[in-house]
Amino acid sequence: MAHSMGFITVLSLLAIVPLCLSGKTHGGGGYLYPQFYDHSCPKAQEIVKHFVAKAFEEDPRMAASLLRLHFHDCFVKGCDASVLLDSSGTIISEKRSNPNRDSARGFEVIDEIKAAIEKECPHTVSCADIMALAARDSTVLTGGPNWDVPLGRRDSRDASLSGSNNNIPAPNNTFQTILTKFKLQGLDIVDLVALSGSHTIGNARCTSFRQRLYNQAGNGKPDYTLDQSYAAHLRTHCPKSGGDQNLFFLDFVSPVKFDNSYFKNLLAYKGLLSSDEVLFTKNAESRELVKTYAYNQELFFQQFAKSMIKMGNISPLTGYKGEIRKYCRKVNAY
């Protein structure tokens, strides 16, 4: 969900996961289904895939960034592209929130995709659907599972800075706080652990885990659940002060490959963020899920795809609700 770095050899063999093609959405919305644009814009998915691959080739970090952007959208008012809106008039952009400021990226890629789709089929494909497709394509490009993305979302006409600040799990949240934030979105503990597996790619900033290195419990001591040799390595580039924006791989074993090594790292007490390691140390049910995914990558891939579809179904705007934005950063563009 944070940013990945380095160069990736795209895997030719990708896990294809057969999944239910549609589902009732959380929050009382309508139904989404993968064939939504088959007649109104049949080239939509092809266009998204093309531009995601182009962005990925130019900047391999972008895969994790686009995946993270979809997460940060869906956890605030549902999957409605509210995270893309710039501040204007009565709108205060979610880009200014603590989880997004200085870290959310990929907006220009979404802009480029939207512009191409508008030329192909004007006023048809929502920015929210583009984000959902881009998240799937980013997962596939890094070697992760494929799935059919239910479509038919529309775009919101407002944003929620407070929702972004309060609803998105933070790196230093307790396990129970994180689980509660997932449950408020209609997601359960299985979804929590599986979706956390997206940290198999991406980076986190020093400021996101510094407390684990120096003062986890307010007593001036490092987090005892962090492997001490790993902690010593991290301290070389994440000092007590300064270096806030220094980037570190969330999964140091295979940082640019979507696999299950993230879970293996948790077993070795080498999860980078506190919010990662607590999945193994603070709850018996999540601990067993971590072990299961560490030993069975195929099962992880299958559950990740199912949970991504479930997350993508959080309170979408459908039918006549919301709008189809012409420019993803502005409302009422027509």
N, C-alpha and C positions, 0 to 999 in steps of 0.2 A: 504494500500500500504506500510505502515511501518510495524513494527513487533508486533505480538500479544503475550501476556503472559498469563500464568495461565493454568488451566485445563479445558477442554471442554467436555461436554457430547454431543456426536454426535447425531444430531437429526435424527430420523428414517423417519420422513415425510419431504420430500424435494419438493420444488416447481419445477415441470417439465414444462418448457416453450416451446411450439411448435413454431419453428422459421423456416424461410427459410433456406434451407440446403446449399445453395451456394450463392455466390455473386461476382459481379465485384469488383476488388480490387482498392483501391485508389492509384493513382500514375501510372496507365497504366499497371499494372501487369496482370497476367492471372487469371484464376478462381481457387478457392480453394473449396473443397467439403469434407464432413465428411467421405465419403467412400474411400478416396484416398488410404489407406493401407489395404483395406479389403482383397485383394488377395496377395499383396506383403509382408505384415506383419500383419496378422489378430489379433495377440495377443498384438500389440503395445499399444493400449489404456488400456488394462487390466494390462500390465506391469507398465505403468505410474501410474495408479490408485493405484496399490499395493504399490509402493515405496513412493508415496506421503502420503498414509495412514500410512505407517511405520514411515516416518519422522515426521509426525504430532503427532503420538502417543508418540514418543520420545521427541519431542519439539513442543508444540502447537503454539509457535511463528512462526513456519515455514510456516503455511498457509498464513498469511499476507505477509511474505517475498517472497514467490513464486509468489503471485499475483502481488506484487510490481515489481518484477523482469521483468515480462512480460510487464508491463507499461513502465518501463525504457528502455526496448529493443525497443518497437514499436515506441516510440517518437524520436528515433535516427536512421535515415536511413531506417525506416520501421522495420517490425518484421522479423529480419534476424539473430538473436542470436549474434549480434555484441557485446552485453554487456558481453558475456561470455568469450571473447577472452582475454588472458593474453598478456602483453607487450612482444614483440619479434620482432627482425629485424626492419622492418619499421612500426610495429604496436605499437601505444601507447594506452594502455588499457583504456576503458571507466570506469573501476573500480576506476580510479584515479580522476574522475570528482567530483565536489562539491556535486552533488546529490547522488553519490554512495559511496564516500570515507567514511569509518567508519560506513556505514549503510546498504549497499547492502549485502545480504546474500542469501544462498540457493544454492550456486554454487556446493557444494559437493553432494547435493541431485540430481541435474541435472546430475552430473558425474555418480552417481550410476545408475540412470535410463538409461543413454546412454550406459553404459557398459553392462547392462542386455539385452537391445534391440539389441546391436551389436552381442551378442551371439545368439540371436533368429533369427535375419535377418540382416546380415552384410550389411553395406553401403546402407541402405534403408531409414531409418527414420531420418529426420533432427533434429538438436538441437532446431531450431526455433519452430518446431511443438511440440516437447516435452515440451517446455516452455508454449505454448498455452494450451496444455492439462493439465499441472500441475496447471496453474492458474484456470482453470475451476474446477478441482478436489478439489483444496483448498477452493474454494468458496462453493462447495457442502458440504464438510466436516464440515464447520463451520455453516451450516444451511441455506446457500443461495441457489439461483436458479441453475438449471441444464440447459445445452444447448448443442446442437450438435456443435462441434468445426470444422469449415472448415479447411481442411488440404491440404498439398501439397507445403508448403514453403520449400525453400532451404536456406543454410547457407551462410552468407557473407564471403568474404576473407579479409575484413578489418574492422576497427573500426573508430569511430570519437569522440575523446575527446572533441573537440570544440562543436560538435553537442550535446553531453551529457550535457555539461555545459550550453548551450544556449537554447536548445529546451524543456527540461523538466521543467514544471512549478515549481517555488520555493515557499516556505511557506510564504514569505513576498512580493510576486508579487502582483500588483494591479489586480482588477478583469479584467480590459480590457487587461492587459498583458497576463493573464492566458487564457482568451477567444481567444486572437490572436494566442497563441501557439497551442491551440486546432484546430482552423480554419486552420492553416498551415498544419495540419495533415488530413484535410478533415472531422474533427469532428465539431459538432455545439453545441449550448448552451444546448440543451437537453442532449447530450452526456456528456458535461462537468459536469452538475449537477448529472446525474445518476452515472457516473464513480467516481465522488468524494465520492459517497456513499460507496465506498470500504473502506473508513476510519471508517466504522462501526466496523472494526477489526484493530488491529495494534497499534503500539506505535510511538511516535515522541520524539526526543531528546530535552532536555532543550534549546539547542542552536537554535532550529528551531522556537521557539516562545518567547524567552526571551524578545525581544524588546516590545512585547505586554504588558509585566508586568511592564516595567520600563520606556520605552522611545519610544513609538510607532510613534510619529510624530516629534521626534527630539526636544521636549520641556521638556523632563524629566518626562513626565506624562504617566500613563498606557493607554492602548487602551480603549476608552469610550464604545466601542461595546462589551467589554468582561465583563460579570457579575462580579461584584466586590468581592463578597464572593468567587466565584470560583477562581478569580485571587489571592486572599489572600491565598487560599489553595495551588495554584500552586507555589507561591513564597516560601513556606516552603521548597520545594525541588529543586527549580530553582532560585538560588541566582543571584545577579547582576554579579558576577564573580565566575568562577569555576562551577563544576558540569555539564559541557557541555554535557556529554554522559548520564546523568540521563534520564531514560525513563519514559514516561507518556502515559497513555491510550488515544488514539484519541477519543474514545467513552467511557466515564467513567461509563455509565449506564449499558451497556452489552458489555464489552470490548472484549470478546472472542466469541461472537455470531453474525453472519451475519444477521442483521435485519435493521429496519428503524429508530432506536433510534438516530443515527447520525443526522438525519434531525430534530428530535424533540429537540435535544440539540441546534441546530442552532436557532430554534425559541425562545429558552430561553437564547440566547446570551452566550452559553457555548460551542461553537466550539473551539477546542484547537488552531488550526492554524489560522493565519490571512486569509490564502487562503481558509479556510473552511467558516469562518463567513462572508466574503465578498459576498458569494453566496446569503446570506439573506439580507445584508445591502446595497449593492452597485448597484443592478440592479433589476428593477421591474419584468422582465421576469423570471430571475433566482429565485427571491423571491417567485413567484407563484409556480414554480416547486418544491422548497424546501417544501412549504406548502403542495402541492399535495402528495409528497412522505412521508411526516411526517404523513399524515392522511390515506395513502393507501399503505401499504407495498406490496401488490400483484402487484400493478402498478409499484412500484419501482423495484421489482424483474424482471418483464417483460422487463422494459426498460434497466435495467442493463445488462441483457443477450443480448439484441439486440445491445447495445452500445459496449459490449465486443467483439462481432462478428465483428462489424464495425471497432473497433480499431485493431483487429487482422488481418484485411484486408489491413492495411496500407503498401503499397509498398512492397509486398513480392517478393522474388526472386523465379521465377518458371521456368519450362522447363529446359533449359540448363544453366541458369544463376546461379552463385554461385556454391556451392558444397554441398555434404553431408559429414560433418566432422565425422571422426572416434572418435576423442577426442574433446569435445566441446570447449576446451580452446585453441586449435591450428588449424591453417589453413593448407591445403595441407598435411593432416596427412597420406594419402595413398601413 
